[in-house]
Amino acid sequence: MSKTLIFGHKNPDTDTICSALAYADLKTKLGAEVSPARLGEVNGETQFALDQFDVEAPPLVQGLEDGVEVILVDHNEFQQSADNIENAVIREVIDHHRVSNFQTKEPLYFRAEPVGCTATILNKMYKENNVALDKNIAGLLLSAIISDSLLLKSPTCTEEDVKAAHELAEKAGVDLKEYGLEMLKAGADISDKTVKDLITMDAKEFAMGDAKVEIAQVNAVDVSEIYQLHDELVSEITATVNEKGLDLFLFVATDILNNDSEVLAVGPAKDKVETAFRAALDGNDRALLKGVVSRKKQIVTALTEQF
């Protein structure tokens, strides 16, 4: 019998990769036959964490065979998951996002908690199962929390995330703030990124009513550096909107130092951005959203309400 695959969403971020690795570790220690996987390339921030804790990235999976058993972490919406996910046997979901566009043919274990990071849930699951955390796995879980919470500054961050982060930093043997800032800066380095990389490396598609919306987010130390590529971004995003039949593509450049985001809206429903955030788009179809850093809690929720 083939092993059950554990993976997160397409265009994987640090929480997706680290949670897949950590949950595979926990399940293996509990006697299960599982294997971690990923649905895309590893970004710079995640690679920094993997190198720091001497862990290899999980193997790349590009599509699923009918009937393969899978466990989803850090997502549940089918359009964000592996190709042919509707014909897989989903055994478990461990997530911290909204539940949408999801159904199964068989019963499953589904655990979704309103915390800032999937890794926070997994940290609890190690304790619940009386399984000790190895130093490197603690480091991966810590890295995921730092990433999803922007070093505990995001509005998605809960007291549970804060507590877990401090606990995991001690187990991993690193200084939380020092390591966290180094990791975030590694992820904000776009010097070797193409425009295509910028709009795809952390992009998610959402169903909002009858609309198809894609939201890509890039963290940066200097947002103006990203928007020097404005014309190229608009051209590439427009091609994506036309190819996928999107109603809206929202590109979000987040300033990790000031905790603001400057967004670029492309598509026939771009006016929804203005009403959702009460912010006028300028002549370049961009707007500064003060205090907005969370795609999950601040952006998706506001746009979903408008659609």
C-alpha positions as CSV (number, residue, x, y, z in Angstrom):
1,M,0.0,0.0,0.0
2,S,1.4,3.4,-0.9
3,K,2.0,6.0,1.8
4,T,-0.6,8.6,2.6
5,L,0.6,12.0,1.2
6,I,0.6,15.1,3.5
7,F,0.8,18.4,1.7
8,G,-0.4,22.0,1.9
9,H,-1.6,24.4,-0.8
10,K,-0.2,25.3,-4.2
11,N,2.5,28.0,-4.3
12,P,3.6,26.8,-0.8
13,D,4.6,29.2,1.9
14,T,6.5,28.5,5.1
15,D,3.5,27.2,7.1
16,T,2.5,24.9,4.3
17,I,6.0,23.3,3.9
18,C,6.9,23.2,7.6
19,S,3.4,21.8,8.6
20,A,3.6,19.0,6.0
21,L,7.1,18.0,7.3
22,A,6.1,18.3,11.0
23,Y,2.8,16.4,10.7
24,A,4.5,13.7,8.7
25,D,7.0,13.4,11.6
26,L,4.2,13.2,14.2
27,K,2.2,10.7,12.2
28,T,5.3,8.5,11.6
29,K,6.1,8.5,15.2
30,L,2.5,7.4,15.9
31,G,3.0,4.4,13.5
32,A,1.3,5.7,10.4
33,E,2.7,5.2,6.8
34,V,2.8,8.8,5.5
35,S,5.1,10.9,3.4
36,P,5.3,14.8,3.2
37,A,5.0,16.5,-0.2
38,R,4.7,19.9,-1.7
39,L,2.7,21.4,-4.6
40,G,5.3,24.0,-5.8
41,E,8.7,25.5,-5.5
42,V,10.2,26.4,-2.1
43,N,10.5,30.2,-1.6
44,G,13.5,32.0,-0.1
45,E,12.0,32.4,3.3
46,T,11.1,28.7,3.6
47,Q,14.5,27.6,2.3
48,F,16.2,29.8,5.0
49,A,14.2,27.9,7.6
50,L,15.0,24.5,6.1
51,D,18.7,25.4,6.0
52,Q,18.7,26.8,9.5
53,F,17.3,23.5,10.9
54,D,19.0,21.1,8.4
55,V,15.8,19.7,6.9
56,E,15.3,18.8,3.3
57,A,12.2,20.1,1.5
58,P,9.5,17.4,0.8
59,P,9.3,16.0,-2.7
60,L,7.3,17.8,-5.4
61,V,3.9,16.4,-6.4
62,Q,2.3,17.8,-9.5
63,G,-0.9,15.7,-9.7
64,L,-2.7,12.9,-7.9
65,E,-3.8,9.5,-9.0
66,D,-7.4,8.5,-8.5
67,G,-8.0,7.0,-5.0
68,V,-4.7,8.1,-3.5
69,E,-5.0,8.8,0.3
70,V,-4.1,12.3,1.3
71,I,-3.9,14.6,4.4
72,L,-4.3,18.3,3.8
73,V,-2.6,20.9,5.9
74,D,-2.9,24.7,5.8
75,H,-5.7,24.6,3.3
76,N,-9.0,23.0,2.4
77,E,-10.3,24.8,-0.7
78,F,-10.0,22.5,-3.7
79,Q,-8.9,25.2,-6.1
80,Q,-5.8,25.7,-3.9
81,S,-5.0,22.0,-3.7
82,A,-3.4,19.4,-5.9
83,D,-4.7,18.7,-9.4
84,N,-7.4,15.9,-9.2
85,I,-7.9,16.4,-5.5
86,E,-11.6,15.7,-6.0
87,N,-10.8,12.1,-6.8
88,A,-8.4,11.5,-3.9
89,V,-9.4,10.0,-0.6
90,I,-9.0,12.8,2.0
91,R,-8.3,11.3,5.4
92,E,-7.6,14.4,7.4
93,V,-7.5,18.2,7.3
94,I,-5.5,20.3,9.7
95,D,-6.1,24.0,8.9
96,H,-6.6,27.5,10.2
97,H,-8.5,29.1,7.3
98,R,-12.1,29.5,6.4
99,V,-13.9,26.3,5.1
100,S,-15.1,26.7,1.5
101,N,-15.5,24.7,-1.6
102,F,-14.8,21.5,0.2
103,Q,-16.6,18.1,0.3
104,T,-15.6,14.5,0.7
105,K,-17.2,11.1,-0.1
106,E,-16.1,9.5,3.1
107,P,-15.9,10.6,6.8
108,L,-12.6,12.2,7.8
109,Y,-10.8,13.9,10.7
110,F,-11.2,17.6,10.2
111,R,-9.5,20.0,12.6
112,A,-9.7,23.8,11.9
113,E,-9.0,26.3,14.6
114,P,-9.1,30.1,14.6
115,V,-5.4,30.6,15.2
116,G,-2.7,32.4,13.2
117,C,-0.9,29.3,11.9
118,T,-1.4,25.6,11.3
119,A,1.9,25.0,13.1
120,T,0.3,26.2,16.3
121,I,-2.3,23.5,16.1
122,L,0.4,20.9,15.3
123,N,2.3,22.0,18.4
124,K,-0.7,21.1,20.5
125,M,-1.1,17.8,18.7
126,Y,2.4,16.7,19.7
127,K,1.5,17.4,23.3
128,E,-1.9,15.7,23.0
129,N,-0.2,12.6,21.7
130,N,2.7,12.7,24.2
131,V,5.3,12.9,21.5
132,A,8.4,14.9,22.1
133,L,9.4,17.5,19.6
134,D,12.9,17.2,18.1
135,K,14.9,20.4,17.9
136,N,14.6,20.7,14.2
137,I,10.9,20.1,14.1
138,A,10.4,22.7,16.8
139,G,12.4,25.1,14.6
140,L,10.2,24.4,11.6
141,L,7.0,25.0,13.6
142,L,8.5,28.2,15.0
143,S,9.4,29.4,11.5
144,A,5.8,28.8,10.3
145,I,4.4,30.9,13.1
146,I,6.8,33.7,12.5
147,S,6.0,33.7,8.8
148,D,2.2,33.6,9.1
149,S,2.1,36.2,12.0
150,L,4.8,38.5,10.6
151,L,6.8,38.0,13.7
152,L,3.7,38.0,16.0
153,K,2.5,41.4,14.6
154,S,-0.3,40.2,12.3
155,P,-3.9,40.7,13.4
156,T,-4.3,36.9,12.8
157,C,-1.9,36.2,15.7
158,T,-3.5,34.9,18.8
159,E,-2.3,34.4,22.3
160,E,-2.0,30.7,21.5
161,D,0.4,31.6,18.6
162,V,2.5,33.9,20.9
163,K,2.8,31.3,23.6
164,A,3.7,28.5,21.1
165,A,6.3,30.7,19.4
166,H,8.2,31.5,22.6
167,E,8.0,27.8,23.7
168,L,9.2,26.6,20.3
169,A,12.0,29.1,20.1
170,E,13.4,27.8,23.4
171,K,13.2,24.2,22.2
172,A,14.8,25.2,18.9
173,G,17.6,27.0,20.6
174,V,17.2,30.4,18.8
175,D,16.4,33.9,19.8
176,L,12.8,34.5,18.6
177,K,13.1,38.1,17.4
178,E,16.6,37.8,16.0
179,Y,15.9,34.6,14.1
180,G,12.5,35.8,13.0
181,L,13.7,39.1,11.5
182,E,16.5,37.2,9.7
183,M,14.0,34.8,8.2
184,L,11.5,37.5,7.1
185,K,14.3,39.5,5.5
186,A,15.4,36.4,3.6
187,G,11.8,36.0,2.3
188,A,11.7,39.7,1.4
189,D,14.7,39.6,-0.9
190,I,13.3,39.8,-4.4
191,S,16.6,40.6,-6.1
192,D,16.6,37.3,-8.0
193,K,12.8,37.2,-8.7
194,T,11.1,37.6,-12.1
195,V,7.8,39.4,-12.4
196,K,6.2,36.0,-13.0
197,D,7.8,34.8,-9.7
198,L,6.3,37.8,-7.8
199,I,2.7,37.1,-8.9
200,T,2.8,33.4,-8.4
201,M,5.1,32.5,-5.5
202,D,2.4,33.1,-2.9
203,A,-0.8,33.3,-4.8
204,K,-4.1,31.8,-3.9
205,E,-7.4,31.5,-5.8
206,F,-10.7,32.1,-4.0
207,A,-14.3,31.5,-4.9
208,M,-16.3,34.6,-3.7
209,G,-19.9,34.2,-4.6
210,D,-19.9,33.6,-8.3
211,A,-16.6,35.4,-8.7
212,K,-13.1,34.0,-9.2
213,V,-10.5,36.0,-7.3
214,E,-6.8,35.5,-7.1
215,I,-4.7,37.2,-4.4
216,A,-0.9,37.2,-4.5
217,Q,1.1,38.5,-1.6
218,V,4.8,39.5,-1.5
219,N,6.6,40.7,1.6
220,A,9.2,43.4,1.2
221,V,11.4,45.7,3.2
222,D,11.0,48.4,0.4
223,V,7.7,48.2,-1.4
224,S,8.8,50.9,-3.9
225,E,11.4,48.5,-5.2
226,I,8.6,46.1,-6.2
227,Y,6.5,48.8,-7.9
228,Q,9.4,49.9,-10.1
229,L,8.2,46.9,-12.1
230,H,4.6,48.3,-12.3
231,D,4.1,48.1,-16.0
232,E,5.5,44.6,-16.2
233,L,3.4,43.5,-13.2
234,V,0.2,44.9,-14.9
235,S,1.1,43.1,-18.2
236,E,1.7,39.7,-16.5
237,I,-1.3,40.0,-14.2
238,T,-3.6,41.0,-17.1
239,A,-2.5,37.9,-19.0
240,T,-3.3,35.8,-15.9
241,V,-6.7,37.4,-15.5
242,N,-7.5,36.6,-19.2
243,E,-6.1,33.1,-19.1
244,K,-8.0,32.0,-15.9
245,G,-11.2,34.1,-16.5
246,L,-10.7,35.9,-13.2
247,D,-12.9,38.7,-12.0
248,L,-10.1,40.2,-9.9
249,F,-6.4,39.7,-9.4
250,L,-5.2,41.6,-6.3
251,F,-1.4,41.9,-5.9
252,V,-0.5,42.7,-2.4
253,A,3.0,44.1,-1.5
254,T,3.4,44.1,2.3
255,D,5.9,46.2,4.1
256,I,7.2,43.9,6.9
257,L,8.7,46.9,8.8
258,N,5.8,49.3,8.8
259,N,3.0,46.7,8.6
260,D,1.1,48.3,5.7
261,S,0.4,47.0,2.2
262,E,0.2,48.6,-1.2
263,V,-2.1,46.8,-3.5
264,L,-2.5,46.6,-7.3
265,A,-5.9,45.6,-8.6
266,V,-6.5,44.2,-12.1
267,G,-9.7,42.8,-13.6
268,P,-13.3,43.7,-14.3
269,A,-14.2,43.8,-10.6
270,K,-11.4,46.0,-9.4
271,D,-13.9,48.5,-8.1
272,K,-14.7,46.0,-5.3
273,V,-11.3,46.8,-3.8
274,E,-12.3,50.4,-3.3
275,T,-15.6,49.6,-1.6
276,A,-14.1,46.8,0.5
277,F,-11.3,48.9,1.9
278,R,-12.7,52.4,1.5
279,A,-9.6,53.3,-0.4
280,A,-9.5,54.9,-3.8
281,L,-7.3,53.3,-6.5
282,D,-5.0,55.8,-8.0
283,G,-4.2,56.3,-11.7
284,N,-2.1,53.1,-11.6
285,D,-4.9,51.1,-10.0
286,R,-3.0,51.0,-6.7
287,A,-3.9,51.9,-3.2
288,L,-2.1,52.0,0.2
289,L,-3.9,50.0,2.8
290,K,-2.7,51.2,6.2
291,G,-2.4,48.4,8.8
292,V,-3.4,45.7,6.4
293,V,-1.0,42.7,6.4
294,S,-3.2,39.6,6.6
295,R,-4.6,38.1,3.4
296,K,-6.7,35.6,5.4
297,K,-8.3,37.9,8.0
298,Q,-8.2,41.4,6.5
299,I,-8.2,41.0,2.7
300,V,-10.2,37.8,1.9
301,T,-12.9,38.6,4.4
302,A,-13.4,42.2,3.2
303,L,-13.6,41.2,-0.5
304,T,-15.8,38.2,0.2
305,E,-18.4,40.5,1.8
306,Q,-18.4,42.8,-1.2
307,F,-18.7,40.0,-3.7
